[in-house]
């Protein structure tokens, strides 16, 4: 049996919970992370595939998300909706989601349904039911989702759809991950079959199980259910690196449904895989800028100057700072009532960045946001389903499931000088700005 990975060293200031992590690899290449915990009769099962929006070919925008939907439409031994029924009949819950660099599928189940959950995930990894009927049905579902979440909603897709084409140059980083209707409508069953063969190979996935089971039992059952899945070649992940920005980029978009103007600023940030320390300094800077009423941008732009209704700063496409590889970005967004004040809002943000870069952090400011982030880590590890998702994510993206356990200590090592340097790197020449004009202004 594989031996548990030694616990990571941590700062005495922030000590995360410890878990026994057992690593295993099947002959077909599937990577397995086990986190046994008998404290509650529940298991979390997560399968993450190394494929996301960035993996979509040109002319097939939205395909990764569409395929996530197809994976719920029946599989080798199950008819449509049977996966749902088996999970719900066991008293469990399930879902899936698509991100820039991965797609996940997951269940939380009572521990007496542990094997059932493994069977369900293995069955669709073996062979989802990709048919003309399922394809047409899910294309319609995804198109309706886009109508509800983007086209018929104020600020739909702002800023995650409108900022990347301005900040980035290459198709993988800049395109619409939700998908254009024409691309979705042109998707075919052979396209889906090829996508499955390329990206849904066992060697391109990580399976993590957390909760009430024994490690020996987990490995035996995983070998039983996943071991017979055909080994396929793992796809080579392209280099998604972007050329450096040499000057500020600025675009204007209109939103007929938006009640007031909005602003999104995107900055390139260091590679979290190659330079995690500098990346974490940028993360702490984002928290200092906008986390809570005591944050810099809240105090200055909202409370003192009354320039904006709200303002926020965060790393990553959807606000999870470590859910994507390089290139990633820091986002600053604001909503305000006076369209004429756009340049004043940008100048006020620049002024706060300059204050941090030149004067550093205030007494207690860095500890406040570090403590908040450490508490977030502890909270993510509390529920077994979240635990399985986080361990799988860090194993897939960074090759180290235990990295989430190390984060509180790594955050404690970031200094005031590191945060000042992070602020100094956020210059106008390295950013993109998208100004949203509401329909009422036209």
C-alpha positions in Angstrom: 0.0 0.0 0.0 1.3 3.5 -0.8 2.6 5.4 2.2 0.9 8.7 3.3 2.6 11.8 2.2 4.5 13.6 5.0 2.7 16.6 6.5 3.8 19.9 5.1 5.7 22.3 7.3 3.6 25.3 8.5 4.1 28.6 10.2 3.3 28.5 13.9 1.1 31.6 13.2 -1.3 29.7 10.9 -1.7 26.0 11.4 -4.2 24.3 9.0 -5.8 21.0 9.8 -3.8 17.9 9.0 -5.0 15.0 6.8 -3.6 11.7 5.8 -3.1 11.9 2.1 -2.6 8.7 0.2 -1.5 8.8 -3.4 -2.0 6.1 -6.0 -1.8 5.7 -9.8 -3.7 3.2 -11.8 -2.1 1.3 -14.8 -4.3 3.4 -17.2 -2.7 6.6 -15.8 -5.5 7.8 -13.5 -4.1 9.7 -10.5 -5.8 9.1 -7.2 -5.7 11.1 -4.0 -7.3 9.6 -0.9 -8.1 11.6 2.3 -9.7 9.2 4.8 -11.5 10.7 7.7 -13.9 8.6 9.9 -15.3 11.5 11.9 -18.6 11.6 9.9 -20.4 8.9 7.8 -20.0 10.8 4.6 -17.8 10.6 1.5 -16.9 13.2 -1.1 -15.9 11.9 -4.6 -14.5 14.3 -7.2 -13.1 13.7 -10.6 -11.3 16.6 -12.3 -10.2 16.4 -16.0 -7.4 18.6 -17.3 -9.6 20.3 -19.9 -11.4 23.7 -19.7 -12.3 26.8 -21.7 -8.6 27.2 -22.8 -8.6 23.8 -24.5 -11.4 24.5 -26.9 -10.4 24.6 -30.6 -11.2 27.7 -32.7 -14.7 27.5 -34.2 -15.9 25.5 -31.1 -16.3 28.1 -28.5 -18.2 26.8 -25.5 -17.5 23.2 -26.3 -15.9 22.3 -22.9 -19.0 23.5 -21.1 -21.3 21.8 -23.6 -19.4 18.5 -23.1 -19.8 18.9 -19.3 -23.6 18.8 -19.9 -23.2 15.8 -22.1 -21.5 13.9 -19.3 -24.8 13.9 -17.4 -26.8 12.3 -20.3 -26.2 8.7 -19.6 -23.2 6.5 -19.8 -22.0 2.9 -20.7 -24.4 1.1 -18.4 -26.8 3.9 -17.4 -29.7 5.5 -19.2 -30.3 9.2 -19.2 -31.2 10.5 -15.7 -30.1 7.3 -13.9 -27.0 8.9 -12.5 -29.2 11.5 -10.9 -31.6 8.9 -9.5 -28.9 6.8 -8.0 -27.3 9.7 -6.2 -30.5 11.2 -5.0 -31.9 7.8 -3.9 -28.8 7.4 -1.7 -29.5 10.8 0.0 -26.6 12.4 -1.9 -25.9 15.5 -4.0 -23.9 15.9 -7.2 -22.9 18.5 -9.9 -20.2 19.5 -12.3 -18.7 22.8 -13.5 -16.3 24.0 -16.2 -13.4 26.3 -15.6 -10.5 27.8 -17.6 -8.1 24.8 -16.9 -10.3 22.0 -15.7 -13.8 20.4 -15.6 -15.0 18.7 -12.4 -17.7 16.2 -11.6 -18.6 15.4 -8.0 -20.9 13.7 -5.5 -21.4 13.8 -1.7 -22.9 10.6 -0.4 -23.4 8.6 2.8 -20.4 6.4 3.3 -22.5 3.3 2.8 -23.0 4.4 -0.9 -19.2 4.9 -1.4 -19.0 2.1 -4.0 -22.1 3.3 -5.8 -20.5 6.8 -6.3 -17.3 5.2 -7.7 -19.3 3.1 -10.1 -21.2 6.1 -11.4 -18.0 8.2 -12.1 -16.2 5.2 -13.6 -19.1 4.5 -15.9 -19.1 7.9 -17.5 -15.3 8.0 -17.7 -15.6 4.7 -19.6 -18.2 5.9 -22.1 -20.7 8.7 -22.0 -23.7 8.4 -24.2 -22.9 10.9 -27.1 -25.9 10.7 -29.4 -27.5 13.1 -31.9 -30.5 13.4 -29.5 -28.4 14.2 -26.5 -26.3 16.6 -28.4 -29.3 18.6 -29.8 -30.9 18.6 -26.4 -27.9 19.9 -24.5 -27.1 22.5 -27.2 -30.5 23.9 -26.5 -30.0 23.8 -22.8 -26.6 25.6 -23.0 -28.1 28.3 -25.3 -30.9 28.9 -22.8 -28.3 29.1 -20.0 -26.5 31.8 -22.0 -29.7 33.7 -22.6 -30.6 33.6 -18.8 -27.1 34.3 -17.5 -25.7 36.7 -20.1 -28.0 38.0 -22.8 -31.0 38.8 -20.7 -29.3 39.8 -17.5 -27.8 43.1 -16.5 -24.0 42.9 -16.5 -24.2 39.4 -17.9 -20.7 38.1 -18.6 -19.2 41.2 -17.0 -16.3 41.2 -16.7 -15.3 37.5 -17.3 -16.4 37.5 -21.0 -15.6 41.1 -22.0 -12.2 41.6 -20.3 -10.1 38.7 -21.7 -10.4 39.8 -25.4 -8.9 43.1 -24.4 -6.2 41.9 -22.0 -5.1 38.8 -24.0 -4.1 38.3 -27.6 -4.4 34.5 -28.2 -7.6 32.6 -28.9 -7.3 30.2 -25.9 -7.1 33.1 -23.4 -9.3 35.7 -25.1 -12.3 33.8 -26.5 -15.8 33.4 -25.1 -15.8 30.3 -22.9 -19.6 30.3 -22.7 -19.7 29.9 -26.5 -21.2 31.6 -29.5 -24.6 30.3 -30.7 -23.3 29.6 -34.2 -20.3 27.5 -32.8 -22.6 25.6 -30.5 -25.2 24.9 -33.2 -22.4 23.6 -35.5 -21.0 21.2 -32.9 -21.4 17.5 -34.0 -21.4 14.1 -32.5 -18.0 13.3 -34.1 -16.6 16.6 -32.5 -17.8 15.4 -29.1 -16.4 11.9 -29.6 -13.0 13.3 -30.6 -13.1 15.7 -27.6 -13.8 12.8 -25.3 -11.1 10.6 -26.7 -8.5 13.4 -26.4 -9.3 15.0 -23.0 -11.3 12.4 -21.0 -8.6 9.8 -20.9 -7.9 8.4 -17.4 -4.3 9.8 -17.6 -5.7 13.3 -18.0 -7.7 13.1 -14.8 -7.4 13.2 -11.0 -9.8 11.3 -8.7 -10.0 12.3 -5.1 -12.1 10.7 -2.4 -12.4 12.2 1.1 -14.3 11.0 4.1 -15.4 7.9 5.9 -13.5 4.9 4.3 -10.2 3.1 4.8 -7.4 3.8 2.4 -6.9 0.1 1.6 -10.6 -0.3 0.9 -10.6 2.9 -1.3 -7.7 1.7 -3.5 -9.3 -1.8 -3.9 -12.6 -0.4 -5.0 -11.1 2.2 -7.3 -8.9 -0.4 -9.0 -12.1 -2.6 -9.4 -14.2 0.2 -11.0 -11.6 2.4 -12.8 -8.8 -0.1 -13.5 -10.6 -1.6 -16.5 -11.0 1.7 -18.4 -8.9 1.7 -21.5 -5.6 3.5 -21.3 -5.4 6.4 -23.8 -2.6 8.8 -24.5 -2.7 11.9 -22.3 -2.9 15.0 -24.5 0.0 17.4 -24.5 -1.1 20.7 -22.9 -0.1 23.6 -25.1 1.8 26.6 -23.9 -0.8 29.3 -23.3 1.8 32.0 -22.5 0.9 35.6 -23.7 3.2 38.3 -25.0 3.8 41.1 -22.5 1.7 44.2 -22.7 3.6 47.3 -23.7 0.8 49.9 -23.4 -2.6 50.3 -21.8 -5.5 48.9 -23.7 -9.0 50.3 -23.4 -12.4 49.3 -24.9 -16.0 50.3 -24.4 -19.0 47.9 -24.4 -22.7 48.7 -24.1 -25.3 46.8 -22.0 -28.9 47.7 -22.8 -30.1 46.2 -19.5 -27.5 47.7 -17.1 -28.9 50.5 -14.9 -25.6 52.2 -14.3 -22.0 52.4 -15.7 -19.4 49.9 -14.7 -15.6 49.5 -15.1 -13.3 46.5 -15.2 -9.5 46.7 -15.0 -7.4 43.6 -15.6 -3.7 43.2 -14.8 -1.4 40.3 -15.7 -0.1 38.6 -12.6 2.8 36.3 -11.9 2.6 32.6 -12.8 1.3 30.8 -9.6 3.1 27.6 -10.7 6.5 29.1 -11.2 6.5 32.0 -8.6 3.9 31.2 -6.0 5.4 33.6 -3.4 5.0 36.6 -5.7 1.6 35.5 -6.7 0.5 35.2 -3.1 1.8 38.8 -2.5 -0.5 39.9 -5.3 -3.4 38.0 -3.7 -2.8 39.7 -0.3 -2.7 43.1 -2.2 -6.1 42.3 -3.7 -7.5 41.6 -0.3 -6.0 44.8 1.2 -7.6 46.7 -1.7 -11.2 45.5 -1.4 -11.9 43.0 1.4 -14.5 44.5 3.7 -15.4 47.9 4.9 -11.8 48.5 6.2 -10.2 47.9 2.8 -8.4 50.6 0.8 -10.8 51.0 -2.1 -13.9 50.8 0.1 -12.7 53.5 2.4 -11.5 55.8 -0.4 -13.8 55.3 -3.4 -17.1 54.4 -1.6 -17.0 56.0 1.9 -14.8 59.1 1.5 -15.0 60.2 -2.2 -18.4 58.6 -2.9 -17.3 57.9 -6.4 -18.7 54.4 -6.7 -21.5 52.3 -5.5 -19.3 49.2 -5.0 -15.8 48.1 -5.9 -14.0 44.8 -5.7 -10.6 43.3 -6.5 -9.9 39.6 -7.0 -7.5 37.2 -8.7 -8.6 34.6 -11.3 -11.5 34.5 -13.7 -14.2 33.7 -11.1 -12.6 34.9 -7.9 -10.9 31.7 -6.8 -7.3 32.8 -6.9 -5.7 29.3 -7.4 -8.1 27.6 -9.8 -6.1 28.4 -13.0 -2.6 28.2 -14.3 -0.7 31.0 -16.0 -1.7 33.4 -17.5 -4.1 34.7 -14.9 -5.1 38.1 -13.9 -6.1 40.5 -11.1 -9.5 42.1 -11.7 -10.7 45.4 -10.3 -14.4 46.2 -10.9 -16.6 49.1 -9.9 -20.2 50.3 -10.5 -21.0 53.9 -10.3 -23.8 56.3 -11.1 -22.1 59.1 -13.1 -20.7 58.0 -16.5 -18.6 61.2 -16.6 -16.7 60.1 -13.6 -15.0 57.0 -15.2 -11.5 58.6 -15.4 -11.8 59.9 -11.9 -12.6 56.3 -10.7 -9.5 55.0 -12.5 -7.3 57.8 -11.1 -8.6 57.0 -7.6 -7.7 53.3 -8.0 -4.3 54.3 -9.3 -3.8 56.5 -6.3 -4.5 53.7 -3.9 -2.1 51.4 -5.7 0.6 54.1 -5.6 0.0 54.5 -1.8 0.6 50.9 -1.2 3.6 50.8 -3.5 5.3 53.8 -1.9 4.1 53.7 1.8 3.4 50.0 2.3 0.7 48.5 4.4 -0.8 50.0 7.5 -0.2 48.5 11.0 -2.2 45.3 11.3 -3.5 45.5 7.7 -1.5 42.5 6.4 -2.3 40.3 9.4 -6.0 41.1 9.0 -6.2 39.8 5.4 -3.8 36.9 6.0 -6.0 35.7 8.8 -9.1 36.0 6.7 -7.5 34.0 3.9 -6.3 31.4 6.3 -9.8 31.1 7.7 -11.1 30.6 4.1 -8.7 27.7 3.7 -9.9 26.1 7.0 -13.5 26.5 5.9 -12.9 24.9 2.5 -11.4 21.9 4.2 -14.2 21.5 6.7 -16.8 19.7 4.4 -15.6 16.4 2.9 -17.0 17.3 -0.6 -15.1 20.6 -0.7 -12.1 18.8 0.7 -12.1 16.3 -2.2 -12.5 19.1 -4.7 -9.7 21.2 -3.3 -7.2 18.3 -3.0 -8.1 17.2 -6.6 -7.7 20.7 -7.9 -4.3 21.3 -6.4 -3.1 17.9 -7.5 -4.2 18.5 -11.1 -3.1 22.1 -11.5 0.1 22.2 -9.4 1.0 18.5 -8.8 0.6 18.9 -5.1 -2.7 18.1 -3.3 -1.2 19.1 0.0 -0.5 22.7 -1.3 -3.8 23.9 0.2 -2.6 22.7 3.6 0.6 24.7 3.1 -1.1 28.0 2.1 -1.6 29.5 5.5 2.1 29.1 6.3 3.1 30.4 2.8 0.8 33.5 3.3 2.5 34.1 6.6 5.9 34.4 4.8 4.7 37.3 2.6 6.1 40.6 3.8 5.2 44.2 3.6 8.0 44.7 1.0 6.5 41.9 -1.1 3.1 43.5 -1.1 4.6 46.9 -2.0 6.4 45.3 -4.9 3.2 43.7 -6.1 1.5 47.1 -6.1 4.4 48.6 -8.0 4.0 46.1 -10.8 0.4 47.1 -11.5 1.2 49.9 -13.9 -1.1 51.4 -16.6 1.2 49.9 -19.3 0.4 46.4 -18.2 -3.4 46.6 -18.0 -6.6 46.5 -19.9 -9.7 48.6 -19.1 -13.3 47.8 -20.2 -15.8 50.6 -19.7 -19.4 49.5 -19.7 -22.0 52.0 -20.8 -25.6 51.3 -19.8 -28.4 51.3 -22.4 -30.0 54.3 -20.9 -27.0 56.4 -21.8 -27.3 55.8 -25.5 
